[in-house]
Amino acid sequence: MTVKEKLLKLRELLAGCGGAVIAYSGGVDSTFLARVAQEVLGERVLAVTACSETYPAHEQKAALETAQQLGLPHQTIYTDELANEQFAANPPERCYFCKKEMFSKLLDIARQHELACVLDGANYDDQLDFRPGMQAARELGIRSPLKEAGLTKEDIRKLSREMGLPTWDKPSYACLSSRLPYGERITREKLTMIGEAEDYLRSMGINVLRVRHHGNMARIEVNCNDFPRIIDLSGKIVEKLKTLGYSYVSLDLQGFRSGSMNEVLDVPSVEL
């Protein structure tokens, strides 16, 4: 199918929902889905953002601002994944427990507002990845219309740009828990260290990055073309990250790549 044919199929799928709660992070996929759903369903759409310690404040703020800019009906809820020992222990299926809590709350909201469907922003490419959260979606009957319509990330960026959406070129993002190696316990203190370290690098104009947390070592991933800038600013970066609690600061010579923590698993890579 062409991209336009996929978009038509998406509109048909959304029309069949009658009304929907959308899991809305403010990223490329969920923003595009929410916008098209709003065009198709009008007031029968509610975008819901789940906030917690794993979701940085700047991402929460950006999601709210984008929703306001687009005139999306929007609601914020709060989740507490760290209270779930199965999540905090950080097994490879960690995302399953997070998504199950979030989707369960979205189903409650859908019932309260008499909206028939709960939708997420999973796209066609995502089914090729290791995404335990998709199992939770299947178990709870959450639909993924972007995936059902065959829309890839490239398709969604292209259509978002044509629609004038501000997120069309937004870098992919994942929760802060994905910065820790599987098996290392997730704590509020570690998430705070990671978040502040990434905020500092972002303040230097580096937008595509991850600070991977390995005990007392921070492993920085950035695009290879940002290496010179990191090296030029290495003194300031090391000083800052040591004040956050890191003893060692390293630059990953493989550069930024989604899902680098999955490289130790015998599964496909996932965008984390």
C-alpha positions as CSV (number, residue, x, y, z in Angstrom):
1,M,0.0,0.0,0.0
2,T,1.0,3.6,-0.5
3,V,1.4,5.9,2.4
4,K,-1.9,7.7,1.5
5,E,-3.7,4.3,1.3
6,K,-2.4,3.4,4.8
7,L,-3.7,6.8,6.1
8,L,-7.1,6.1,4.6
9,K,-7.1,2.7,6.3
10,L,-6.2,4.3,9.6
11,R,-9.1,6.7,9.3
12,E,-11.4,3.8,8.6
13,L,-10.1,1.9,11.6
14,L,-10.6,5.0,13.8
15,A,-14.1,5.6,12.5
16,G,-15.0,2.1,13.5
17,C,-14.0,2.8,17.1
18,G,-16.7,5.4,17.7
19,G,-14.7,6.9,20.5
20,A,-11.2,6.4,22.0
21,V,-8.8,7.0,24.9
22,I,-5.3,7.3,23.5
23,A,-2.1,6.5,25.4
24,Y,-0.4,9.8,24.6
25,S,3.3,10.4,25.4
26,G,3.8,13.4,23.2
27,G,6.1,11.5,20.9
28,V,5.9,11.2,17.1
29,D,3.6,8.2,17.0
30,S,1.1,9.1,19.7
31,T,0.8,12.7,18.6
32,F,0.1,11.7,15.0
33,L,-2.5,9.1,16.2
34,A,-4.2,11.6,18.5
35,R,-4.4,14.2,15.7
36,V,-5.9,11.9,13.1
37,A,-8.3,10.5,15.7
38,Q,-9.4,14.0,16.6
39,E,-10.1,14.7,12.9
40,V,-12.1,11.5,12.5
41,L,-13.9,11.3,15.9
42,G,-14.1,14.9,17.0
43,E,-14.9,15.3,20.7
44,R,-15.0,11.5,21.2
45,V,-11.3,11.4,21.8
46,L,-9.3,11.8,25.0
47,A,-5.5,11.8,25.0
48,V,-4.1,10.6,28.3
49,T,-0.5,11.0,29.5
50,A,0.8,8.7,32.3
51,C,3.4,10.4,34.5
52,S,5.8,8.8,36.9
53,E,9.4,9.0,38.1
54,T,10.4,7.1,34.9
55,Y,9.0,9.8,32.7
56,P,11.1,13.0,32.8
57,A,9.5,16.4,33.6
58,H,10.6,17.9,30.3
59,E,8.8,15.2,28.4
60,Q,5.7,15.7,30.5
61,K,5.8,19.4,29.8
62,A,6.3,18.9,26.1
63,A,3.4,16.5,25.8
64,L,1.1,19.0,27.6
65,E,2.3,21.9,25.4
66,T,1.8,19.9,22.2
67,A,-1.7,18.8,23.3
68,Q,-2.6,22.4,24.0
69,Q,-1.2,23.6,20.7
70,L,-3.2,21.0,18.8
71,G,-6.4,21.5,20.9
72,L,-6.4,17.9,22.0
73,P,-8.7,17.0,24.9
74,H,-6.1,15.9,27.4
75,Q,-5.8,14.3,30.9
76,T,-2.8,13.4,33.0
77,I,-2.7,10.4,35.3
78,Y,0.0,9.1,37.6
79,T,1.5,5.7,37.9
80,D,3.8,4.2,40.5
81,E,5.7,1.4,38.7
82,L,8.4,1.4,41.4
83,A,5.9,0.1,43.9
84,N,5.6,-3.0,41.9
85,E,8.5,-5.4,42.8
86,Q,8.2,-7.2,39.5
87,F,9.0,-3.9,37.7
88,A,11.6,-2.5,40.2
89,A,13.7,-5.7,40.0
90,N,14.2,-4.8,36.3
91,P,13.8,-8.1,34.5
92,P,13.9,-8.2,30.6
93,E,10.1,-8.2,30.7
94,R,10.0,-5.0,32.8
95,C,7.9,-3.0,30.3
96,Y,5.1,-5.6,30.6
97,F,4.4,-4.7,34.2
98,C,4.6,-0.9,33.5
99,K,2.2,-1.1,30.5
100,K,-0.2,-3.4,32.3
101,E,-0.7,-0.8,35.1
102,M,-1.0,2.1,32.6
103,F,-3.4,0.3,30.2
104,S,-5.6,-0.8,33.1
105,K,-6.0,2.8,34.2
106,L,-6.8,3.9,30.7
107,L,-9.5,1.2,30.4
108,D,-11.0,2.6,33.6
109,I,-11.0,6.1,32.1
110,A,-12.5,4.9,28.9
111,R,-15.4,3.3,30.8
112,Q,-15.9,6.5,32.8
113,H,-16.2,8.6,29.6
114,E,-18.1,5.9,27.7
115,L,-15.5,5.6,25.0
116,A,-15.3,2.2,23.4
117,C,-11.6,1.8,22.6
118,V,-8.2,2.3,24.2
119,L,-5.5,2.9,21.6
120,D,-1.7,3.0,21.7
121,G,0.8,4.4,19.3
122,A,2.6,1.2,18.4
123,N,3.5,1.3,14.7
124,Y,4.2,-1.4,12.1
125,D,7.9,-1.5,12.8
126,D,7.4,-2.2,16.5
127,Q,6.3,-5.7,15.9
128,L,9.8,-6.6,14.7
129,D,11.3,-5.5,18.1
130,F,11.4,-7.0,21.6
131,R,8.6,-5.2,23.2
132,P,7.1,-6.9,26.3
133,G,4.6,-4.1,26.7
134,M,2.8,-5.3,23.6
135,Q,1.9,-8.5,25.4
136,A,0.1,-6.4,28.0
137,A,-1.7,-4.6,25.3
138,R,-2.9,-7.8,23.7
139,E,-4.1,-9.3,27.0
140,L,-6.1,-6.2,27.9
141,G,-7.6,-5.6,24.4
142,I,-5.7,-2.4,23.6
143,R,-5.7,-1.7,19.9
144,S,-2.7,-0.4,17.8
145,P,-4.3,1.2,14.8
146,L,-1.0,2.6,13.4
147,K,0.3,-1.0,13.3
148,E,-3.0,-2.3,11.9
149,A,-2.9,0.2,9.1
150,G,0.7,-0.8,8.2
151,L,2.2,2.6,9.0
152,T,5.9,2.6,9.7
153,K,7.9,5.2,11.6
154,E,9.1,6.7,8.3
155,D,5.5,6.9,7.1
156,I,4.4,8.6,10.3
157,R,7.2,11.1,10.2
158,K,6.4,11.9,6.6
159,L,2.7,12.4,7.2
160,S,3.3,14.3,10.4
161,R,5.5,16.8,8.5
162,E,2.8,17.2,5.8
163,M,0.2,17.8,8.5
164,G,2.5,20.4,10.2
165,L,2.8,18.5,13.4
166,P,5.6,19.8,15.6
167,T,6.7,16.3,16.5
168,W,7.5,15.1,13.0
169,D,11.3,15.2,13.6
170,K,11.3,14.6,17.3
171,P,13.9,12.1,18.4
172,S,12.6,8.8,19.7
173,Y,12.5,8.6,23.5
174,A,12.0,5.9,26.1
175,C,11.5,5.9,29.8
176,L,14.5,6.4,32.1
177,S,14.3,2.8,33.4
178,S,15.7,1.6,30.0
179,R,19.0,3.2,30.9
180,L,19.8,0.5,33.5
181,P,21.1,-3.0,32.7
182,Y,18.6,-5.7,33.2
183,G,18.9,-7.1,36.7
184,E,20.1,-3.8,38.3
185,R,17.4,-2.6,40.7
186,I,15.5,0.5,39.6
187,T,15.3,3.2,42.3
188,R,14.2,6.8,42.4
189,E,17.7,7.9,43.2
190,K,19.1,6.2,40.1
191,L,16.4,7.7,37.9
192,T,17.1,11.1,39.3
193,M,20.8,10.8,38.5
194,I,20.1,9.6,34.9
195,G,17.5,12.3,34.3
196,E,19.7,15.2,35.6
197,A,22.7,13.9,33.6
198,E,20.7,13.8,30.4
199,D,19.2,17.2,31.1
200,Y,22.7,18.6,31.4
201,L,23.8,17.2,28.1
202,R,20.6,18.4,26.5
203,S,21.3,21.9,27.7
204,M,24.5,21.8,25.7
205,G,22.5,21.3,22.5
206,I,22.8,17.5,22.2
207,N,19.3,16.2,21.6
208,V,19.9,12.6,20.6
209,L,21.5,10.9,23.6
210,R,21.2,8.3,26.3
211,V,23.1,8.2,29.6
212,R,23.4,4.5,30.4
213,H,23.7,3.8,34.2
214,H,26.3,1.1,35.1
215,G,26.6,1.4,38.9
216,N,29.0,4.3,39.5
217,M,29.8,4.7,35.8
218,A,27.8,6.7,33.3
219,R,28.1,5.5,29.7
220,I,27.2,8.3,27.3
221,E,25.7,7.5,23.9
222,V,25.4,10.2,21.3
223,N,25.4,10.4,17.5
224,C,29.0,10.0,16.2
225,N,28.9,13.5,14.7
226,D,28.4,14.8,18.3
227,F,31.7,13.2,19.5
228,P,33.8,16.3,18.9
229,R,31.5,18.4,21.0
230,I,31.4,15.9,23.8
231,I,35.2,15.7,23.8
232,D,35.5,19.5,23.8
233,L,33.2,19.8,26.8
234,S,34.5,16.6,28.5
235,G,35.9,18.5,31.5
236,K,32.6,20.2,32.3
237,I,30.6,17.0,31.6
238,V,32.8,14.9,33.9
239,E,32.7,17.5,36.6
240,K,28.9,17.8,36.4
241,L,28.2,14.0,36.4
242,K,30.5,13.5,39.3
243,T,28.5,15.9,41.3
244,L,25.5,13.8,40.5
245,G,27.1,10.7,42.0
246,Y,29.0,9.1,39.2
247,S,32.7,8.1,39.8
248,Y,33.5,7.4,36.1
249,V,32.2,8.9,32.9
250,S,32.7,7.2,29.5
251,L,31.8,7.9,25.9
252,D,30.5,4.8,24.0
253,L,32.5,4.7,20.8
254,Q,29.7,2.8,19.0
255,G,27.6,5.9,19.3
256,F,23.9,6.2,20.0
257,R,21.8,3.2,19.1
258,S,18.3,2.3,20.3
259,G,18.1,-0.7,22.6
260,S,21.8,-1.1,23.5
261,M,20.9,-2.6,26.8
262,N,19.3,-5.4,24.8
263,E,22.5,-6.4,23.2
264,V,23.1,-8.9,26.0
265,L,19.8,-10.6,25.3
266,D,19.1,-13.2,22.7
267,V,16.2,-11.2,21.3
268,P,15.7,-8.5,18.6
269,S,16.7,-4.9,19.5
270,V,14.0,-2.6,20.9
271,E,13.9,1.1,20.8
272,L,14.9,2.1,24.3
